[in-house]
Structure formats: C-alpha cells, structure tokens
C-alpha cells in the first residue's frame, strides 16, 4: 500500500467514517480537537515519523516530516 492509503486506513480505524483527504501532501481530517490528538498519537505509533498538526476551521491538517 502507498503511504497515503496506509494513513487513510489508520484514520478510518481510529475515527471511523470521517471526512479525510490528502491535498498537496497534507492530510486534512474533519474532527474535534480531542479526536485530532487521538489520531496524531495513533499515527505517531504506526508511522514513526514527525507530524506537525494545525487547525484549519473545523479540520485538522497533518504534515508529515
């Protein structure tokens, strides 16, 4: 699987059916702040890379570094 597909599978397993998509290499997920932190923790464990998160309206943006 590609990196993006792996990440989207993890999003679904942690948060269920929420709007999530990649745009220009950043992952955007429509979720609450507590869910955003929960997802960040799961992604850090799975991917073992740095993640920068920011809020953009009702969405959270995840940049992988």
N, C-alpha and C positions, 0 to 999 in steps of 0.2 A: 504494500500500500504506500501511497505517497504521504509526505509529511502532512499536507492539508487534510487528507482523508483520515489519517490517524487522529489528528486533533479533533475533527468534527465528530468522530466516533466517541472520543472521550467526552466531548461536550454533551452528546446525547446520553451517555451512560451516567453522567453526574447530574445533569439538569433536566433530562427528559426532552420533550419536544418544544424547544425554544427557538426563536429566530436566530440563526448564526450563519455567518458567511465570511469568506476572505475577500478583502479588497486591497489591492496593491501590497500584498504580503502581510497585512494586519488582519487579525481576526476580530470581528465585531459580533458581540452577543448581546441580545436584549434581555437583561436580567437585573435583579435587585443587587444592591451592594453586597449583602451577605452571600448571595449566590455567586457573585463575581469572585469573592475571596475564596469560597469553597472550590470553585473551578480552577482558580490560579494554583491552589495547593495541589489539586489532583494533577494538573498539567506539569507542575514542577517535579513531582514524583515520577511521572511517566516519561517525560522528555529529557530531564536532567540538563536543562539549558536555562539561561536567564530569561525573565519575562518582565516587560515594562507594561503596567496597566494604567489606563486613564479613562475617565468617564467622559462620554460624549452624549449629552442629553440622557435618554433612558438606556443607552447602550454602554457597554464596556468594551474598550479597544485593548487588544493584547498584541504587543510587539515582541517577537522572539529574537533574542540576541545571543 
